[in-house]
């Protein structure tokens, strides 16, 4: 067996979006075209790098690079399908939360072991990666990157070599802490795992004669297939050409699904853990209107993820909705840009207003969330310059006041606009006539899941997994292993 890595043409590209996307496909025919389409469908989850690994029975092929999927795998490259041939493959798009922004940290990751090659695509963040890295180094492991995914892969390879595949996964999952939804290729076999809290989404579906695992169900729709189900928290699936086998399920005592998936990250047409994202966002908007009414002439959204919330607000309030802001679709999302200068420049490039919708109007501006506040501050200034008489801000997510340790690049407490500030102080800083956030209770009701089944750490500072120096909500040690 040979491992072959192909050079990427692109060494620098667009920076981050949010989270990461993972895909795995197995079938009777070459899977590269559908892996590529799947990654393009999930581009919103990671714009920093992209990669695909395939196995053709003899060779492991891997190509990854910095930039968008279309940059790393350009349509003009007619040799990609031949170079990445094989009936099983995995794919990954990345934005980094752990490890530097370099090609070495791009996924998928690959390692050679006594049972062959293991390739892994990972969405999430391993909170005890530093501790595991040091333990593995003492046992002779060598690391080539700073990514937590490499730690996870080496731990998994070691445990599989010592215990076999099923028991090896079980041992690895007992040692890993944090968030992980992964597609894993071991030679010609395809597996999928989800962490015991189900923090990050992962589902399995079927398209024709192929079985697919993906971060979001929109992939199955785009490919003309259907979703079978979400992976259960703590589940290991083997995905075969003729079906799926659940090898075991090792859940924690409660789930901790990331609320941000429904509020902001996921595509509106995806269904995550039984809840349609678009419907949840409409509910959020309706709740906002009930909880925070105000007299106004027009409701507008901060595109794109604020649209459904704004529609819901309009439906409930009876105030007309209109397209008051136009987005440059070739700009990046801004809250996770690496520097303040880059974020400010991106905000100016990102949006413009429609004067006829704004001029002389009392405006309700609906957005999904506020992190640093730069975008909303710029938009309010823009609206006032376009003749808005009043600007009332309504936010579909409660105030973000604490870091995320599970896959969102929000690490320091001093970066949040709402941290240690009153509502009036926030209003003054962004220049609005009024501002209201949705309450936590109303948000969880809108999503349709109990608060104790969601991860609300960035809203409350209380986390579902024990983090050094932080409060945790319930016992995080997995005693049922």
The 8 nearest C-alpha neighbors of each residue, nearest first, counted from 0:
[[1, 57, 58, 2, 59, 115, 56, 116],
 [2, 0, 58, 59, 3, 57, 60, 116],
 [1, 3, 59, 58, 60, 4, 0, 116],
 [2, 4, 60, 59, 61, 1, 5, 58],
 [5, 3, 61, 60, 62, 6, 2, 59],
 [6, 4, 62, 61, 7, 3, 60, 63],
 [7, 5, 8, 62, 4, 63, 64, 61],
 [6, 8, 64, 9, 63, 71, 5, 62],
 [9, 7, 6, 10, 71, 64, 70, 72],
 [10, 8, 7, 11, 64, 65, 71, 70],
 [9, 11, 65, 64, 8, 12, 7, 102],
 [12, 10, 65, 9, 66, 13, 64, 14],
 [13, 11, 66, 65, 14, 67, 47, 10],
 [12, 14, 66, 47, 46, 67, 15, 11],
 [15, 13, 47, 46, 12, 16, 66, 336],
 [16, 14, 47, 94, 46, 45, 17, 336],
 [15, 17, 45, 46, 332, 44, 94, 43],
 [18, 16, 44, 45, 94, 15, 19, 264],
 [17, 19, 44, 45, 94, 406, 407, 122],
 [20, 18, 93, 45, 44, 122, 92, 94],
 [19, 21, 92, 91, 44, 214, 122, 41],
 [20, 22, 91, 214, 213, 120, 90, 121],
 [23, 21, 213, 90, 89, 212, 182, 91],
 [22, 24, 89, 212, 182, 211, 88, 90],
 [25, 23, 211, 88, 87, 210, 89, 30],
 [26, 24, 87, 210, 209, 86, 240, 88],
 [25, 27, 209, 240, 86, 28, 208, 210],
 [26, 28, 86, 240, 208, 29, 209, 25],
 [27, 29, 86, 26, 30, 85, 25, 209],
 [30, 28, 86, 85, 84, 31, 27, 87],
 [29, 31, 86, 33, 32, 87, 34, 28],
 [30, 32, 34, 33, 29, 35, 80, 83],
 [33, 31, 35, 34, 30, 36, 80, 29],
 [32, 34, 36, 35, 31, 30, 37, 222],
 [35, 33, 37, 31, 36, 32, 30, 38],
 [34, 36, 32, 38, 33, 37, 31, 39],
 [37, 35, 33, 39, 38, 34, 40, 32],
 [38, 36, 40, 34, 35, 39, 218, 33],
 [37, 39, 41, 35, 40, 36, 42, 34],
 [38, 40, 42, 36, 41, 37, 68, 35],
 [41, 39, 37, 38, 42, 218, 36, 217],
 [42, 40, 38, 39, 43, 44, 20, 37],
 [41, 43, 39, 44, 45, 40, 38, 46],
 [44, 42, 41, 45, 16, 17, 46, 40],
 [45, 43, 17, 19, 18, 42, 20, 41],
 [44, 46, 93, 94, 19, 16, 92, 17],
 [47, 45, 15, 16, 67, 48, 14, 13],
 [46, 48, 14, 15, 94, 66, 93, 13],
 [49, 47, 65, 66, 93, 92, 64, 46],
 [50, 48, 92, 68, 91, 63, 64, 93],
 [49, 51, 63, 91, 62, 90, 106, 107],
 [50, 52, 90, 62, 89, 61, 63, 91],
 [51, 53, 61, 89, 60, 88, 90, 62],
 [54, 52, 88, 60, 85, 87, 59, 83],
 [53, 55, 59, 85, 58, 87, 56, 187],
 [85, 54, 56, 57, 58, 84, 86, 53],
 [57, 55, 54, 58, 187, 85, 186, 59],
 [58, 56, 0, 55, 1, 59, 54, 186],
 [59, 57, 1, 55, 54, 0, 2, 56],
 [58, 60, 54, 2, 3, 53, 1, 61],
 [61, 59, 3, 53, 52, 4, 83, 58],
 [62, 60, 52, 4, 51, 5, 3, 53],
 [61, 63, 5, 50, 51, 4, 7, 52],
 [64, 62, 50, 49, 7, 51, 71, 61],
 [63, 65, 7, 71, 48, 49, 9, 102],
 [64, 66, 48, 11, 10, 12, 47, 9],
 [65, 67, 12, 48, 13, 47, 70, 11],
 [66, 68, 70, 46, 69, 48, 71, 13],
 [67, 69, 71, 70, 49, 72, 39, 66],
 [68, 70, 73, 72, 67, 71, 74, 39],
 [71, 69, 67, 73, 68, 72, 66, 9],
 [70, 72, 68, 64, 69, 73, 9, 66],
 [73, 71, 69, 70, 68, 74, 76, 79],
 [74, 72, 69, 70, 75, 76, 71, 68],
 [73, 75, 76, 72, 77, 69, 70, 79],
 [74, 76, 73, 77, 72, 78, 79, 69],
 [77, 75, 74, 78, 73, 79, 72, 80],
 [76, 78, 79, 75, 74, 80, 81, 73],
 [79, 77, 81, 76, 80, 82, 83, 75],
 [80, 78, 82, 81, 77, 83, 76, 72],
 [79, 81, 83, 82, 78, 84, 31, 77],
 [82, 80, 84, 78, 79, 83, 77, 85],
 [81, 83, 79, 80, 84, 78, 60, 5],
 [84, 82, 80, 81, 60, 79, 53, 31],
 [85, 83, 81, 29, 80, 82, 55, 53],
 [55, 84, 86, 29, 54, 87, 53, 30],
 [87, 85, 29, 28, 30, 26, 25, 27],
 [88, 86, 25, 85, 24, 53, 54, 30],
 [87, 89, 53, 52, 24, 23, 54, 30],
 [88, 90, 23, 22, 52, 51, 24, 182],
 [91, 89, 51, 22, 50, 21, 34, 23],
 [92, 90, 21, 50, 20, 49, 106, 120],
 [93, 91, 49, 45, 20, 19, 48, 50],
 [94, 92, 45, 19, 48, 47, 95, 46],
 [93, 95, 45, 15, 47, 19, 18, 17],
 [94, 96, 97, 93, 100, 98, 99, 15],
 [95, 97, 408, 406, 407, 98, 94, 124],
 [98, 96, 95, 146, 147, 99, 124, 145],
 [97, 99, 146, 145, 95, 96, 100, 104],
 [100, 98, 101, 145, 97, 104, 95, 146],
 [99, 101, 95, 98, 104, 102, 47, 105],
 [102, 100, 103, 104, 99, 105, 65, 98],
 [101, 103, 105, 104, 64, 65, 100, 10],
 [102, 104, 101, 105, 144, 143, 106, 100],
 [105, 103, 102, 101, 146, 144, 106, 98],
 [104, 106, 102, 103, 48, 107, 93, 101],
 [107, 105, 108, 91, 50, 120, 104, 49],
 [106, 108, 120, 119, 91, 50, 118, 90],
 [109, 107, 106, 119, 118, 120, 149, 110],
 [108, 110, 118, 117, 119, 107, 116, 111],
 [111, 109, 117, 116, 112, 118, 108, 152],
 [112, 110, 116, 115, 117, 109, 113, 114],
 [111, 113, 115, 114, 116, 110, 156, 117],
 [112, 114, 115, 160, 111, 116, 156, 159],
 [115, 113, 112, 116, 160, 111, 185, 186],
 [116, 114, 112, 113, 111, 186, 117, 185],
 [115, 117, 111, 186, 110, 185, 112, 118],
 [116, 118, 185, 110, 184, 109, 111, 186],
 [119, 117, 109, 184, 108, 183, 107, 185],
 [118, 120, 183, 108, 107, 182, 121, 184],
 [121, 119, 107, 182, 181, 91, 21, 106],
 [120, 122, 181, 180, 179, 21, 123, 119],
 [123, 121, 19, 180, 179, 20, 181, 21],
 [124, 122, 406, 179, 178, 405, 121, 199],
 [123, 125, 406, 405, 178, 177, 126, 179],
 [126, 124, 177, 128, 176, 127, 147, 178],
 [125, 127, 177, 176, 128, 124, 404, 405],
 [126, 128, 130, 129, 125, 176, 131, 175],
 [127, 129, 131, 125, 130, 147, 126, 132],
 [130, 128, 132, 131, 127, 133, 126, 147],
 [129, 131, 133, 127, 132, 128, 134, 135],
 [130, 132, 134, 128, 133, 129, 135, 127],
 [133, 131, 129, 135, 130, 134, 150, 128],
 [132, 134, 136, 130, 131, 135, 137, 129],
 [135, 133, 131, 137, 132, 136, 130, 138],
 [134, 136, 138, 132, 140, 137, 133, 131],
 [137, 135, 140, 139, 133, 138, 134, 132],
 [138, 136, 134, 135, 139, 133, 140, 132],
 [139, 137, 135, 136, 140, 134, 133, 141],
 [138, 140, 136, 137, 141, 135, 134, 142],
 [141, 139, 136, 135, 138, 142, 137, 153],
 [140, 142, 136, 139, 143, 135, 153, 132],
 [143, 141, 144, 140, 149, 145, 150, 136],
 [142, 144, 141, 145, 103, 149, 146, 104],
 [145, 143, 146, 142, 104, 103, 149, 98],
 [144, 146, 98, 147, 99, 104, 143, 97],
 [147, 145, 98, 148, 144, 149, 104, 97],
 [146, 148, 150, 149, 128, 125, 97, 151],
 [149, 147, 151, 146, 150, 152, 121, 108],
 [148, 150, 152, 151, 147, 146, 153, 108],
 [151, 149, 147, 153, 148, 152, 132, 154],
 [150, 152, 148, 154, 149, 153, 155, 147],
 [153, 151, 149, 155, 154, 150, 156, 148],
 [154, 152, 156, 150, 155, 151, 157, 149],
 [155, 153, 151, 157, 152, 156, 150, 158],
 [154, 156, 152, 158, 153, 171, 157, 151],
 [157, 155, 153, 159, 158, 154, 160, 152],
 [158, 156, 160, 154, 155, 159, 153, 161],
 [157, 159, 167, 161, 155, 160, 156, 162],
 [160, 158, 167, 163, 164, 162, 156, 161],
 [159, 161, 157, 158, 162, 163, 156, 113],
 [162, 160, 158, 159, 163, 157, 167, 156],
 [163, 161, 167, 159, 166, 158, 160, 164],
 [164, 162, 159, 167, 166, 160, 165, 161],
 [163, 165, 159, 167, 166, 168, 162, 160],
 [166, 164, 168, 167, 163, 169, 246, 159],
 [167, 165, 169, 168, 162, 164, 163, 170],
 [166, 168, 159, 158, 162, 164, 170, 169],
 [169, 167, 171, 165, 166, 170, 172, 164],
 [168, 170, 166, 172, 167, 171, 173, 165],
 [171, 169, 173, 167, 172, 168, 166, 158],
 [170, 172, 168, 174, 173, 155, 169, 167],
 [173, 171, 175, 169, 174, 170, 168, 194],
 [172, 174, 170, 171, 175, 169, 480, 477],
 [173, 175, 171, 172, 176, 170, 131, 154],
 [176, 174, 172, 173, 171, 125, 177, 127],
 [177, 175, 126, 125, 127, 174, 178, 464],
 [176, 178, 125, 126, 124, 405, 179, 175],
 [179, 177, 123, 124, 405, 198, 194, 125],
 [180, 178, 123, 194, 122, 193, 181, 121],
 [179, 181, 193, 122, 192, 199, 121, 201],
 [182, 180, 121, 192, 120, 191, 179, 183],
 [181, 183, 191, 120, 23, 119, 190, 22],
 [182, 184, 119, 190, 118, 189, 191, 181],
 [185, 183, 189, 118, 117, 188, 186, 190],
 [186, 184, 117, 188, 116, 187, 189, 118],
 [185, 187, 188, 116, 184, 115, 54, 117],
 [186, 188, 185, 54, 87, 56, 189, 184],
 [189, 187, 185, 186, 184, 190, 239, 238],
 [190, 188, 184, 238, 183, 237, 185, 187],
 [191, 189, 237, 183, 236, 238, 182, 184],
 [190, 192, 182, 236, 181, 235, 183, 237],
 [193, 191, 235, 181, 234, 180, 236, 194],
 [192, 194, 180, 233, 232, 234, 179, 197],
 [193, 195, 233, 179, 197, 196, 232, 178],
 [233, 196, 194, 250, 232, 251, 197, 249],
 [197, 195, 254, 255, 198, 232, 194, 251],
 [196, 198, 232, 194, 256, 199, 195, 254],
 [197, 199, 256, 257, 255, 196, 178, 200],
 [198, 200, 197, 180, 178, 179, 123, 257],
 [201, 199, 214, 271, 198, 180, 197, 215],
 [202, 200, 214, 213, 230, 229, 180, 215],
 [203, 201, 229, 230, 213, 212, 228, 214],
 [202, 204, 212, 211, 227, 228, 226, 229],
 [205, 203, 226, 227, 211, 225, 210, 219],
 [204, 206, 210, 224, 225, 209, 211, 207],
 [205, 207, 224, 209, 208, 210, 223, 225],
 [206, 208, 209, 205, 224, 210, 223, 26],
 [207, 209, 26, 206, 210, 27, 205, 240],
 [210, 208, 26, 206, 207, 25, 205, 211],
 [211, 209, 205, 25, 24, 204, 206, 26],
 [210, 212, 24, 204, 203, 23, 205, 209],
 [211, 213, 203, 23, 22, 202, 204, 24],
 [214, 212, 22, 215, 202, 21, 201, 203],
 [213, 215, 201, 21, 200, 20, 202, 22],
 [216, 214, 213, 217, 269, 218, 201, 202],
 [215, 217, 269, 218, 219, 270, 226, 202],
 [216, 218, 269, 220, 219, 215, 268, 221],
 [219, 217, 221, 216, 220, 37, 40, 222],
 [218, 220, 224, 222, 225, 217, 221, 216],
 [219, 221, 223, 217, 218, 222, 224, 225],
 [220, 222, 218, 223, 219, 217, 40, 224],
 [223, 221, 219, 220, 224, 218, 206, 33],
 [224, 222, 220, 221, 219, 206, 225, 207],
 [225, 223, 206, 219, 205, 220, 222, 207],
 [226, 224, 219, 204, 205, 220, 227, 206],
 [225, 227, 204, 228, 219, 203, 216, 205],
 [226, 228, 204, 203, 225, 205, 229, 202],
 [229, 227, 203, 202, 226, 230, 204, 272],
 [230, 228, 202, 201, 272, 203, 231, 227],
 [231, 229, 202, 201, 234, 232, 228, 193],
 [230, 232, 234, 233, 229, 197, 248, 193],
 [233, 231, 197, 195, 250, 196, 234, 193],
 [195, 232, 234, 249, 250, 194, 248, 193],
 [235, 233, 248, 231, 232, 192, 193, 247],
 [234, 236, 192, 246, 247, 191, 245, 248],
 [237, 235, 245, 191, 190, 244, 246, 238],
 [236, 238, 190, 244, 243, 189, 239, 245],
 [237, 239, 243, 189, 190, 236, 242, 244],
 [238, 240, 242, 241, 243, 237, 25, 189],
 [241, 239, 26, 25, 242, 209, 210, 27],
 [240, 242, 239, 243, 208, 210, 26, 238],
 [243, 241, 239, 240, 238, 244, 210, 237],
 [242, 244, 238, 239, 237, 236, 245, 241],
 [245, 243, 237, 236, 246, 238, 242, 239],
 [244, 246, 236, 247, 235, 237, 243, 234],
 [245, 247, 235, 236, 244, 237, 165, 248],
 [248, 246, 235, 245, 234, 249, 236, 233],
 [247, 249, 234, 233, 250, 235, 231, 246],
 [250, 248, 233, 234, 195, 247, 251, 480],
 [251, 249, 195, 233, 232, 248, 196, 252],
 [250, 252, 195, 253, 196, 477, 254, 249],
 [251, 253, 250, 254, 474, 477, 196, 475],
 [254, 252, 251, 452, 196, 255, 451, 250],
 [253, 255, 196, 452, 197, 256, 453, 251],
 [256, 254, 453, 454, 452, 196, 198, 197],
 [255, 257, 198, 453, 454, 197, 254, 258],
 [256, 258, 454, 198, 259, 453, 260, 255],
 [257, 259, 260, 261, 453, 256, 454, 262],
 [260, 258, 262, 257, 261, 263, 264, 265],
 [259, 261, 264, 265, 258, 262, 263, 257],
 [262, 260, 276, 259, 263, 258, 265, 279],
 [261, 263, 259, 260, 367, 258, 280, 264],
 [264, 262, 259, 260, 261, 304, 265, 367],
 [265, 263, 260, 259, 262, 261, 266, 17],
 [266, 264, 260, 263, 261, 267, 269, 276],
 [265, 267, 268, 269, 264, 276, 217, 43],
 [268, 266, 277, 276, 269, 265, 275, 304],
 [269, 267, 266, 217, 277, 276, 270, 275],
 [270, 268, 217, 216, 266, 267, 276, 215],
 [269, 271, 275, 274, 276, 216, 273, 272],
 [272, 270, 274, 273, 275, 269, 200, 215],
 [273, 271, 274, 229, 270, 200, 228, 275],
 [272, 274, 271, 270, 275, 229, 228, 276],
 [275, 273, 271, 270, 272, 276, 279, 446],
 [276, 274, 270, 278, 277, 269, 279, 271],
 [275, 277, 267, 261, 279, 278, 269, 270],
 [278, 276, 267, 280, 279, 275, 268, 281],
 [279, 277, 281, 275, 280, 276, 282, 274],
 [278, 280, 446, 282, 276, 277, 281, 445],
 [279, 281, 283, 308, 277, 282, 307, 278],
 [282, 280, 311, 278, 308, 284, 307, 283],
 [283, 281, 445, 285, 279, 280, 284, 286],
 [282, 284, 280, 286, 445, 281, 285, 308],
 [285, 283, 308, 311, 312, 287, 281, 286],
 [286, 284, 311, 312, 282, 315, 288, 287],
 [285, 287, 289, 283, 284, 288, 290, 282],
 [286, 288, 284, 290, 285, 289, 291, 437],
 [289, 287, 312, 292, 285, 291, 286, 290],
 [290, 288, 286, 287, 291, 292, 285, 315],
 [289, 291, 287, 288, 286, 292, 437, 438],
 [290, 292, 288, 287, 289, 435, 293, 393],
 [293, 291, 288, 289, 290, 294, 316, 287],
 [294, 292, 295, 291, 391, 363, 288, 316],
 [295, 293, 292, 296, 361, 318, 363, 362],
 [294, 296, 361, 362, 297, 293, 363, 318],
 [297, 295, 361, 360, 362, 318, 319, 298],
 [296, 298, 319, 362, 320, 318, 295, 363],
 [299, 297, 320, 363, 319, 362, 364, 321],
 [300, 298, 364, 323, 321, 320, 322, 363],
 [301, 299, 365, 306, 305, 309, 302, 364],
 [300, 302, 305, 366, 365, 303, 324, 306],
 [303, 301, 305, 304, 300, 306, 326, 324],
 [302, 304, 305, 306, 301, 300, 326, 307],
 [303, 305, 306, 302, 263, 367, 307, 301],
 [306, 304, 366, 367, 301, 300, 308, 302],
 [307, 305, 300, 309, 308, 304, 303, 302],
 [306, 308, 310, 281, 309, 280, 305, 311],
 [307, 309, 284, 280, 311, 281, 305, 306],
 [310, 308, 312, 306, 311, 307, 300, 365],
 [311, 309, 307, 313, 312, 308, 314, 306],
 [310, 312, 284, 281, 285, 314, 308, 309],
 [311, 313, 284, 285, 309, 288, 315, 310],
 [314, 312, 310, 318, 316, 317, 311, 315],
 [315, 313, 311, 312, 317, 316, 310, 285],
 [314, 316, 285, 312, 313, 317, 288, 311],
 [317, 315, 313, 318, 314, 288, 312, 292],
 [316, 318, 313, 314, 315, 319, 312, 320],
 [317, 319, 313, 316, 297, 296, 298, 320],
 [320, 318, 297, 313, 298, 317, 321, 296],
 [321, 319, 298, 313, 297, 299, 310, 318],
 [320, 322, 299, 323, 298, 319, 297, 356],
 [323, 321, 324, 299, 320, 300, 325, 356],
 [322, 324, 353, 352, 299, 356, 321, 357],
 [325, 323, 352, 351, 322, 353, 350, 326],
 [324, 326, 351, 350, 352, 327, 323, 353],
 [327, 325, 350, 349, 328, 324, 302, 351],
 [326, 328, 349, 329, 330, 350, 325, 348],
 [329, 327, 330, 326, 349, 331, 325, 350],
 [328, 330, 327, 331, 349, 326, 348, 332],
 [329, 331, 328, 349, 327, 332, 345, 348],
 [332, 330, 333, 16, 329, 345, 15, 14],
 [331, 333, 16, 334, 330, 335, 15, 336],
 [332, 334, 336, 342, 335, 331, 345, 346],
 [335, 333, 336, 332, 370, 371, 342, 374],
 [336, 334, 333, 337, 408, 15, 16, 332],
 [335, 337, 333, 342, 334, 338, 341, 15],
 [336, 338, 335, 341, 339, 342, 14, 15],
 [339, 337, 341, 340, 336, 342, 335, 343],
 [338, 340, 342, 341, 343, 337, 336, 344],
 [341, 339, 343, 338, 342, 344, 345, 337],
 [340, 342, 338, 344, 339, 343, 345, 336],
 [341, 343, 339, 345, 340, 333, 336, 344],
 [344, 342, 346, 340, 345, 341, 339, 347],
 [345, 343, 341, 347, 346, 342, 340, 348],
 [344, 346, 342, 348, 343, 347, 349, 341],
 [345, 347, 349, 343, 348, 344, 374, 342],
 [348, 346, 344, 345, 349, 343, 350, 377],
 [349, 347, 345, 346, 350, 344, 330, 327],
 [348, 350, 346, 327, 347, 326, 330, 345],
 [351, 349, 326, 325, 327, 348, 324, 347],
 [350, 352, 325, 324, 326, 353, 349, 381],
 [351, 353, 324, 323, 325, 354, 350, 382],
 [354, 352, 323, 356, 355, 324, 357, 351],
 [353, 355, 357, 356, 358, 385, 352, 386],
 [356, 354, 357, 353, 358, 323, 385, 359],
 [357, 355, 354, 323, 353, 358, 321, 322],
 [356, 358, 354, 387, 360, 355, 386, 359],
 [359, 357, 386, 387, 360, 354, 355, 385],
 [358, 360, 387, 386, 388, 357, 361, 385],
 [361, 359, 387, 388, 357, 358, 362, 296],
 [360, 362, 389, 295, 296, 388, 390, 387],
 [361, 363, 390, 297, 360, 295, 389, 298],
 [364, 362, 298, 391, 392, 390, 299, 297],
 [363, 365, 392, 299, 300, 391, 362, 393],
 [366, 364, 300, 393, 309, 394, 392, 305],
 [367, 365, 305, 394, 301, 368, 300, 395],
 [366, 368, 395, 305, 394, 396, 262, 263],
 [369, 367, 396, 394, 366, 395, 370, 397],
 [370, 368, 372, 371, 399, 398, 367, 416],
 [369, 371, 415, 372, 416, 399, 368, 334],
 [372, 370, 416, 415, 373, 414, 369, 334],
 [371, 373, 375, 374, 369, 370, 416, 376],
 [374, 372, 376, 375, 371, 377, 343, 346],
 [373, 375, 377, 376, 372, 346, 378, 333],
 [374, 376, 378, 377, 372, 373, 379, 429],
 [377, 375, 429, 373, 379, 374, 378, 372],
 [376, 378, 380, 374, 375, 379, 381, 373],
 [379, 377, 381, 375, 380, 376, 382, 374],
 [378, 380, 382, 381, 376, 377, 375, 383],
 [379, 381, 377, 383, 378, 382, 384, 376],
 [380, 382, 378, 384, 379, 383, 377, 385],
 [383, 381, 385, 379, 384, 380, 387, 378],
 [384, 382, 387, 386, 380, 385, 381, 379],
 [383, 385, 381, 382, 386, 380, 387, 379],
 [386, 384, 382, 383, 354, 358, 387, 381],
 [385, 387, 358, 383, 384, 359, 357, 388],
 [386, 388, 383, 358, 360, 357, 359, 382],
 [389, 387, 361, 360, 359, 386, 390, 383],
 [388, 390, 361, 387, 362, 432, 391, 360],
 [391, 389, 362, 432, 431, 363, 361, 392],
 [390, 392, 363, 433, 432, 434, 364, 431],
 [393, 391, 434, 364, 363, 365, 433, 390],
 [392, 394, 365, 435, 434, 436, 364, 366],
 [395, 393, 436, 366, 367, 396, 368, 365],
 [394, 396, 367, 437, 283, 368, 436, 366],
 [395, 397, 368, 394, 437, 367, 436, 398],
 [396, 398, 437, 436, 438, 439, 399, 458],
 [399, 397, 417, 400, 458, 396, 436, 369],
 [400, 398, 458, 457, 401, 417, 370, 397],
 [399, 401, 418, 458, 417, 457, 415, 398],
 [402, 400, 457, 460, 412, 399, 458, 403],
 [403, 401, 410, 409, 457, 411, 412, 404],
 [402, 404, 409, 457, 405, 407, 410, 401],
 [403, 405, 406, 402, 126, 124, 407, 410],
 [406, 404, 124, 178, 123, 403, 177, 407],
 [405, 407, 123, 124, 96, 18, 404, 408],
 [408, 406, 409, 403, 18, 96, 405, 17],
 [407, 409, 96, 410, 335, 406, 403, 95],
 [410, 408, 402, 403, 407, 411, 335, 404],
 [409, 411, 402, 408, 403, 412, 404, 401],
 [412, 410, 413, 402, 414, 409, 401, 415],
 [411, 413, 401, 414, 402, 415, 410, 400],
 [412, 414, 411, 415, 418, 416, 400, 401],
 [415, 413, 412, 371, 411, 416, 370, 409],
 [416, 414, 371, 370, 418, 417, 413, 400],
 [415, 417, 371, 418, 372, 370, 414, 425],
 [418, 416, 420, 415, 398, 400, 419, 399],
 [417, 419, 400, 415, 420, 416, 413, 412],
 [420, 418, 417, 421, 400, 416, 415, 413],
 [421, 419, 417, 418, 424, 425, 422, 416],
 [422, 420, 424, 423, 425, 419, 417, 426],
 [421, 423, 425, 424, 426, 420, 434, 435],
 [422, 424, 426, 421, 425, 427, 420, 434],
 [425, 423, 427, 421, 426, 422, 420, 428],
 [426, 424, 428, 422, 427, 423, 429, 421],
 [427, 425, 423, 424, 431, 429, 428, 434],
 [426, 428, 430, 424, 425, 429, 423, 431],
 [427, 429, 425, 426, 430, 424, 376, 431],
 [428, 430, 376, 426, 427, 431, 425, 375],
 [429, 431, 427, 428, 426, 376, 379, 432],
 [432, 430, 433, 426, 390, 429, 391, 392],
 [431, 433, 391, 390, 389, 430, 434, 426],
 [434, 432, 391, 431, 392, 426, 435, 390],
 [433, 435, 392, 393, 426, 391, 431, 436],
 [436, 434, 393, 394, 291, 392, 437, 433],
 [437, 435, 394, 397, 393, 395, 396, 438],
 [436, 438, 397, 395, 396, 287, 394, 442],
 [439, 437, 441, 440, 397, 442, 436, 396],
 [438, 440, 442, 441, 397, 443, 437, 396],
 [439, 441, 443, 438, 442, 444, 450, 437],
 [442, 440, 444, 438, 439, 443, 445, 437],
 [441, 443, 445, 439, 444, 440, 438, 283],
 [442, 444, 446, 445, 440, 441, 448, 450],
 [445, 443, 447, 441, 442, 446, 440, 448],
 [446, 444, 282, 442, 283, 443, 447, 279],
 [447, 445, 279, 443, 444, 448, 442, 261],
 [446, 448, 444, 445, 443, 449, 274, 279],
 [447, 449, 446, 443, 450, 444, 452, 453],
 [450, 448, 452, 451, 443, 447, 453, 444],
 [449, 451, 453, 452, 443, 448, 440, 455],
 [450, 452, 449, 453, 255, 253, 254, 454],
 [453, 451, 254, 255, 450, 449, 253, 256],
 [454, 452, 255, 256, 450, 451, 257, 455],
 [453, 455, 255, 257, 256, 456, 258, 463],
 [456, 454, 458, 457, 453, 459, 258, 462],
 [455, 457, 462, 460, 461, 459, 458, 454],
 [456, 458, 401, 402, 399, 403, 455, 460],
 [459, 457, 399, 456, 455, 400, 460, 398],
 [458, 460, 456, 461, 457, 455, 401, 400],
 [459, 461, 456, 401, 457, 458, 462, 470],
 [462, 460, 470, 456, 471, 459, 472, 463],
 [461, 463, 471, 456, 464, 472, 470, 460],
 [462, 464, 472, 471, 473, 454, 255, 475],
 [465, 463, 475, 462, 471, 466, 177, 472],
 [464, 466, 471, 475, 467, 463, 462, 470],
 [467, 465, 469, 468, 464, 471, 470, 462],
 [468, 466, 469, 465, 470, 471, 126, 464],
 [467, 469, 466, 470, 465, 471, 460, 461],
 [470, 468, 466, 467, 471, 461, 460, 465],
 [471, 469, 461, 462, 460, 472, 468, 465],
 [472, 470, 462, 461, 465, 463, 473, 464],
 [471, 473, 463, 462, 461, 470, 474, 464],
 [474, 472, 471, 475, 463, 464, 462, 253],
 [473, 475, 476, 472, 464, 471, 465, 463],
 [474, 476, 464, 465, 473, 477, 463, 251],
 [477, 475, 478, 474, 464, 465, 251, 479],
 [476, 478, 479, 475, 480, 251, 173, 474],
 [477, 479, 480, 476, 251, 475, 474, 173],
 [478, 480, 477, 249, 251, 250, 476, 252],
 [479, 478, 477, 173, 249, 169, 170, 172]]
